[in-house]
Amino acid sequence: MSDLLHQPVMPDQVLRYLQPRPGGRYVDLTLGMGGHARRVLESSAPDGQLLGVDRDPAAVAQARQNLAAFGDRCQIVQGRFSDLSLHLERVGWSQVDGMLADLGVSSLQLDRADRGFSFQSAGPLDMRMDPEHDRSLAEHLAELSEPELTKTLRQLGEVVGARGIARRILSAFGEGRIEDTAQLAGFASERSRRSKIHPATRVFMALRMMVNRELDELSALLADLPAPLKVGGRVVFLSFHSLEDRLIKKRFQALAQGCVCPPKLPVCRCDHRPEMLMQPRRSQTATPAEIAANPRARSARLRVAERLAA
């Protein structure tokens, strides 16, 4: 798929808040096909540099092709963004001027039936962003108990009727009646519930997040903040799930907090200083024009934080 056909989410707002400039160093933690990365490299010309990270080998191969024109200004590595410190060490960087993470699944993954992310057509029970190292959905289903799958569906997908759906899925899978994503979608649907979205959507989202341990990855990255950023450096997150957005918001608020003394103490004795500033304080949503350009932006929440001087 050509990068010309790939429209990144909220590109104008991402550039506005990331503020790429010539000579700066930036990291795209979820490189995908390089849509955001291309714009960062163009905005930081002639000598801005970008490190692109993605755990999906297919995305890495496509991005290398799409971004080849930028030469050595763009370096790309395959790996998890939770290992950011290792990636920075690998390219000889200590800190950067900006970081971007566009969370969730990419169009490259959704559009290929053989990856098993979508129920629009029959595909394998896979859902791995990194097929070389992660365990497939089929492997997980073979080991999960009904309570474990129920918990996954409730917590990651906020699925109504999670227990009944978990029971149906595991029973049918154990009997060999679920061998592809189309069959899974049938058993994942709560037929009695009316909704504007396909009834299997939340189930597939929860299973994908479980397979790829997406919340664990995000939590590890957030815990590392603000260390990878220079003073004045910014991190921009695009999230599409309420749990992800809450994790980001909570971490940003903790890093932006000043005095942590008990409220009754008349004078601050903790000498605690804010490490980051939320810029802006509230999450941002897509404009009508951005949604028209990319319908995926409809559910996006953008949050930004800037590192303060120690």
HUMOLIN-V802243 format. One record per backbone hydrogen bond with DSSP energy under -1.0 kcal/mol. CO is the residue of the C=O (numbers start at 0). NH is the residue of the N-H. If there is no record, write none. Layout:
co = <CO	CO>
nh = <NH	NH>
This chain:
co = <1	2	9	10	11	12	13	14	20	23	24	24	25	26	27	30	33	34	35	36	37	38	39	43	48	49	50	51	52	53	55	56	57	58	59	60	61	62	66	67	69	70	72	74	76	79	80	82	83	84	85	86	87	95	96	97	98	99	100	105	106	111	112	114	122	123	124	125	129	129	135	136	137	139	139	144	145	146	147	148	149	150	151	152	160	161	162	163	164	165	166	167	168	169	170	171	172	179	180	181	182	183	188	189	197	199	200	201	202	203	204	205	206	207	208	212	213	214	215	216	217	218	221	223	225	227	229	232	233	234	235	236	237	238	240	241	242	243	244	245	246	247	248	249	250	251	254	254	261	274	276	283	286	287	288	289	293	294	296	300	301	302	303	304	305	306>
nh = <4	5	13	14	15	16	17	18	23	48	96	97	50	99	52	33	37	38	39	40	41	42	43	47	25	74	27	76	30	78	59	60	61	62	63	64	65	66	69	70	72	73	49	51	53	82	83	86	87	88	89	90	92	229	233	26	235	28	237	109	110	114	115	126	180	125	137	136	132	133	139	140	141	142	143	148	149	150	151	152	153	154	155	158	164	165	166	167	168	169	170	171	172	173	174	176	175	183	184	185	186	187	190	192	200	203	204	205	206	207	208	209	210	211	213	216	217	218	219	220	221	222	224	226	228	95	232	306	98	304	100	302	102	300	244	245	246	247	248	249	250	251	252	253	254	255	274	275	264	307	305	301	290	291	292	293	296	297	299	238	283	236	278	234	276	231>
